[in-house]
């Protein structure tokens, strides 16, 4: 996703215009245990990859999607309604 979908013009434009990116690395690194815990708290999932849209005012997840997602469906997810 990061290499093939995120750079595509429509996705890149949507991400740049409407989102601030944050990443939790749950497959290694110095904060892996804390990141896994945070992922579980926010998403109730340990799936990788998992994408979450978070309300910037409340910090609450608005919608989430796990797995590899084709460009058209990822754009629908990004633009989608609040769940």
Backbone bond lengths (Angstrom), bond angles and torsions (degrees), N, CA, C in turn:
res aa  C-N    CA-C-N  psi(-1)  N-CA   C-N-CA  omega(-1)  CA-C   N-CA-C  phi
1 X - - - 1.436 - - 1.525 110.52 -
2 X 1.315 116.13 -48.98 1.470 119.46 -177.09 1.527 111.63 -61.45
3 X 1.323 116.89 -35.54 1.459 120.14 -176.62 1.526 112.82 -91.14
4 X 1.328 117.53 -32.12 1.464 119.61 -172.53 1.527 114.25 -105.21
5 X 1.321 118.61 -34.58 1.463 121.12 -174.17 1.528 111.78 -99.78
6 X 1.315 118.15 -47.23 1.467 121.07 -177.00 1.529 113.15 -56.93
7 X 1.333 120.13 -39.30 1.472 119.56 -178.88 1.535 115.02 -75.15
8 X 1.309 118.81 -13.70 1.471 120.11 -178.51 1.525 109.07 -61.07
9 X 1.321 117.53 140.82 1.471 121.20 -171.33 1.527 115.53 -50.91
10 X 1.312 118.81 -47.35 1.470 120.61 -177.21 1.524 111.23 -66.25
11 X 1.328 116.56 -41.38 1.471 120.62 -179.92 1.516 109.86 -70.25
12 X 1.324 117.05 -46.43 1.464 120.67 179.60 1.528 111.07 -58.81
13 X 1.319 117.22 -40.91 1.462 121.01 179.38 1.526 110.93 -64.06
14 X 1.310 116.59 -44.21 1.469 120.85 179.67 1.528 110.76 -64.12
15 X 1.320 116.65 -45.52 1.464 120.18 -179.67 1.521 111.45 -64.16
16 X 1.314 116.65 -43.23 1.467 121.24 -177.65 1.521 111.47 -68.02
17 X 1.317 116.52 -39.60 1.463 121.52 -174.71 1.529 112.86 -76.84
18 X 1.322 117.38 -38.53 1.459 120.10 -167.85 1.523 116.91 -119.77
19 X 1.327 117.85 0.02 1.463 118.92 -173.29 1.515 111.77 -137.20
20 X 1.320 114.45 155.01 1.465 122.61 167.55 1.521 105.46 -113.87
21 X 1.306 116.35 123.51 1.455 120.68 -175.18 1.523 111.17 -83.22
22 X 1.317 114.11 137.21 1.463 121.76 171.76 1.524 106.60 -138.04
23 X 1.306 116.27 144.16 1.460 120.27 -178.10 1.517 110.49 -128.16
24 X 1.321 114.38 142.71 1.452 121.47 170.62 1.521 106.81 -113.92
25 X 1.286 117.00 118.73 1.462 120.14 176.96 1.520 107.81 -91.65
26 X 1.335 114.71 111.81 1.465 120.44 -176.10 1.523 112.59 -109.06
27 X 1.315 115.97 11.13 1.465 119.47 -179.61 1.528 112.22 -115.02
28 X 1.318 117.43 13.60 1.457 120.95 177.31 1.517 111.22 157.48
29 X 1.293 115.84 175.79 1.456 120.77 178.50 1.526 112.23 101.02
30 X 1.326 116.04 171.22 1.460 120.50 -173.59 1.533 114.67 -68.28
31 X 1.317 118.83 -23.46 1.466 120.93 -177.23 1.527 112.07 -110.17
32 X 1.322 117.49 22.89 1.461 120.96 -172.86 1.522 112.08 -58.34
33 X 1.329 118.92 -42.63 1.461 119.95 -178.45 1.525 111.30 -66.32
34 X 1.318 117.33 -43.75 1.464 121.19 178.47 1.533 110.16 -64.98
35 X 1.331 117.24 -40.27 1.464 120.56 179.74 1.524 111.48 -64.63
36 X 1.335 116.88 -40.46 1.465 119.98 177.59 1.526 110.56 -63.20
37 X 1.322 116.00 -41.43 1.459 120.53 178.60 1.528 110.58 -63.16
38 X 1.307 116.88 -44.88 1.463 121.31 179.47 1.527 111.12 -63.48
39 X 1.327 116.97 -42.31 1.462 120.39 177.48 1.520 110.28 -59.94
40 X 1.315 116.98 -45.19 1.471 120.88 179.96 1.527 110.54 -62.31
41 X 1.321 117.76 -41.68 1.461 121.41 179.68 1.530 111.69 -65.29
42 X 1.326 116.62 -42.72 1.463 120.64 -175.92 1.521 113.40 -77.27
43 X 1.316 116.82 -34.45 1.464 119.72 -170.02 1.525 114.51 -117.00
44 X 1.320 116.15 -14.42 1.466 121.69 -172.85 1.524 110.52 55.45
45 X 1.327 114.43 36.22 1.463 121.35 -178.60 1.525 109.73 -149.26
46 X 1.322 115.30 151.72 1.459 120.60 173.12 1.525 110.28 -112.57
47 X 1.322 116.49 13.60 1.470 121.81 -178.56 1.525 110.95 -62.43
48 X 1.316 115.07 145.69 1.463 122.65 174.64 1.511 108.16 -135.65
49 X 1.317 117.13 126.97 1.458 127.78 -5.25 1.522 110.85 -79.24
50 X 1.316 114.96 159.33 1.461 121.22 172.23 1.523 107.34 -137.37
51 X 1.306 116.15 136.93 1.463 122.33 -177.43 1.521 107.70 -114.22
52 X 1.312 116.41 135.31 1.454 121.74 -176.02 1.523 108.81 -133.75
53 X 1.324 116.33 132.98 1.456 121.89 171.36 1.522 105.38 -101.16
54 X 1.333 115.88 123.10 1.456 121.94 -174.80 1.527 109.75 -113.07
55 X 1.316 116.18 137.18 1.457 121.39 175.42 1.522 108.51 -67.81
56 X 1.333 118.34 121.04 1.465 119.68 -176.27 1.524 113.50 -68.30
57 X 1.316 117.28 -20.93 1.468 120.20 -179.73 1.522 112.65 -83.69
58 X 1.324 116.51 -37.55 1.466 119.99 -175.03 1.522 113.55 -105.78
59 X 1.340 116.93 -20.49 1.459 120.65 -175.16 1.514 113.08 77.30
60 X 1.318 117.11 6.00 1.464 121.72 -179.01 1.520 110.63 -87.95
61 X 1.330 116.43 140.18 1.466 119.58 175.66 1.528 111.14 -64.29
62 X 1.335 115.80 133.48 1.463 121.57 177.64 1.517 111.24 -95.31
63 X 1.323 116.22 -39.17 1.459 121.44 177.32 1.517 108.34 -158.30
64 X 1.332 114.86 156.08 1.466 120.19 -179.97 1.515 109.26 -146.26
65 X 1.322 114.22 155.36 1.461 121.02 179.67 1.519 107.20 -150.28
66 X 1.310 116.88 133.06 1.457 121.87 -179.71 1.520 110.69 -108.23
67 X 1.320 114.80 152.33 1.450 121.22 174.43 1.508 113.87 92.64
68 X 1.311 114.78 179.20 1.456 121.15 177.63 1.521 108.86 -78.19
69 X 1.324 116.15 134.41 1.458 121.31 -172.53 1.529 108.88 -127.86
70 X 1.335 118.97 129.89 1.462 120.52 176.22 1.530 110.60 -62.47
71 X 1.322 115.51 156.07 1.467 121.36 -175.49 1.529 112.72 -51.64
72 X 1.319 117.82 -49.23 1.466 119.62 -176.27 1.522 111.85 -62.31
73 X 1.314 117.17 -39.45 1.471 120.41 179.78 1.532 111.17 -74.38
74 X 1.323 117.30 -31.09 1.454 119.63 177.05 1.525 110.52 -67.72
75 X 1.332 116.87 -38.88 1.459 120.10 176.76 1.525 110.94 -64.42
76 X 1.319 117.22 -40.40 1.466 120.43 176.34 1.528 109.43 -61.23
77 X 1.321 117.07 -42.81 1.467 121.79 177.76 1.531 110.16 -60.27
78 X 1.319 117.58 -47.89 1.462 120.46 -178.30 1.526 111.61 -62.62
79 X 1.300 116.95 -39.99 1.472 121.95 -175.86 1.521 112.64 -90.26
80 X 1.318 115.92 -4.77 1.458 121.25 -169.75 1.509 115.68 -67.49
81 X 1.328 113.81 172.54 1.455 120.28 -179.74 1.522 111.30 -71.73
82 X 1.298 115.24 162.22 1.453 120.88 176.72 1.521 107.67 -76.09
83 X 1.331 115.78 129.54 1.482 120.40 179.66 1.509 110.33 -90.34
